[in-house]
């Protein structure tokens, strides 16, 4: 009875384990890009903070991102500035005055939730080649 023997040699990122590292890099970079967009969005909104007398630019200057372990998540914050919660509208003072806050962080969160898929897909196109694939 005739026999056939086939030898297959595989190589590349999918087979040598480097694709996991590349995938993690893509994920980390996507998180960073989304967080950077969030800071940019907050700064655009902070220009309108003149109603509260806080449109001096100081609040905009303290907005930043920070990497949080263990998953390399990105945190957008205002550096713990004392009047940040009041500007957002989350203090008891907001309940007792006419100023209910700008809700900038809440609006930004909503916007980022709508855009993160598109950002991740666009960023993936940059990493596909490193994973051994190609984008048409």
JOVENZI-V853462 format. One record per residue. N is the residue number from 1. RES is the residue in one letter. PHI is phi as a letter, one per 20 degrees, with the letter a starting at -180 (NA if undefined). NEAR is the number of other C-alpha atoms within 10 Angstrom. Layout:
BEGIN
n = [N | N]
res = [RES | RES]
phi = [PHI | PHI]
near = [NEAR | NEAR]
END
This chain:
BEGIN
n = [1 | 2 | 3 | 4 | 5 | 6 | 7 | 8 | 9 | 10 | 11 | 12 | 13 | 14 | 15 | 16 | 17 | 18 | 19 | 20 | 21 | 22 | 23 | 24 | 25 | 26 | 27 | 28 | 29 | 30 | 31 | 32 | 33 | 34 | 35 | 36 | 37 | 38 | 39 | 40 | 41 | 42 | 43 | 44 | 45 | 46 | 47 | 48 | 49 | 50 | 51 | 52 | 53 | 54 | 55 | 56 | 57 | 58 | 59 | 60 | 61 | 62 | 63 | 64 | 65 | 66 | 67 | 68 | 69 | 70 | 71 | 72 | 73 | 74 | 75 | 76 | 77 | 78 | 79 | 80 | 81 | 82 | 83 | 84 | 85 | 86 | 87 | 88 | 89 | 90 | 91 | 92 | 93 | 94 | 95 | 96 | 97 | 98 | 99 | 100 | 101 | 102 | 103 | 104 | 105 | 106 | 107 | 108 | 109 | 110 | 111 | 112 | 113 | 114 | 115 | 116 | 117 | 118 | 119 | 120 | 121 | 122 | 123 | 124 | 125 | 126 | 127 | 128 | 129 | 130 | 131 | 132 | 133 | 134 | 135 | 136]
res = [X | X | X | X | X | X | X | X | X | X | X | X | X | X | X | X | X | X | X | X | X | X | X | X | X | X | X | X | X | X | X | X | X | X | X | X | X | X | X | X | X | X | X | X | X | X | X | X | X | X | X | X | X | X | X | X | X | X | X | X | X | X | X | X | X | X | X | X | X | X | X | X | X | X | X | X | X | X | X | X | X | X | X | X | X | X | X | X | X | X | X | X | X | X | X | X | X | X | X | X | X | X | X | X | X | X | X | X | X | X | X | X | X | X | X | X | X | X | X | X | X | X | X | X | X | X | X | X | X | X | X | X | X | X | X | X]
phi = [NA | f | c | c | c | c | d | c | d | d | b | o | g | f | d | e | n | f | f | f | f | f | f | f | f | f | f | f | f | f | g | f | f | f | f | f | f | f | f | f | f | f | f | f | f | f | g | e | f | f | g | e | m | d | e | f | o | f | f | f | f | e | f | b | d | b | f | d | e | e | d | l | f | d | d | e | b | d | m | m | g | f | e | g | f | f | f | f | n | d | d | f | g | f | f | e | c | f | f | e | n | e | l | f | f | f | f | f | g | f | f | f | f | f | d | f | f | f | f | f | f | f | f | f | g | f | e | g | f | f | e | n | d | b | d | e]
near = [2 | 3 | 4 | 4 | 5 | 5 | 5 | 6 | 5 | 9 | 10 | 12 | 16 | 13 | 9 | 10 | 11 | 13 | 18 | 13 | 12 | 16 | 16 | 13 | 13 | 19 | 18 | 16 | 16 | 21 | 20 | 19 | 17 | 19 | 23 | 17 | 18 | 24 | 21 | 16 | 18 | 24 | 19 | 13 | 17 | 21 | 14 | 13 | 19 | 11 | 9 | 12 | 8 | 16 | 14 | 12 | 13 | 11 | 20 | 20 | 11 | 14 | 19 | 19 | 18 | 14 | 15 | 10 | 8 | 6 | 10 | 15 | 15 | 20 | 15 | 16 | 17 | 19 | 14 | 10 | 12 | 9 | 13 | 16 | 18 | 18 | 22 | 16 | 18 | 15 | 15 | 11 | 13 | 16 | 12 | 9 | 8 | 8 | 14 | 17 | 18 | 19 | 16 | 19 | 20 | 12 | 14 | 18 | 16 | 11 | 14 | 17 | 10 | 11 | 13 | 17 | 13 | 10 | 16 | 17 | 11 | 12 | 16 | 17 | 15 | 13 | 18 | 16 | 11 | 15 | 17 | 12 | 12 | 11 | 9 | 4]
END
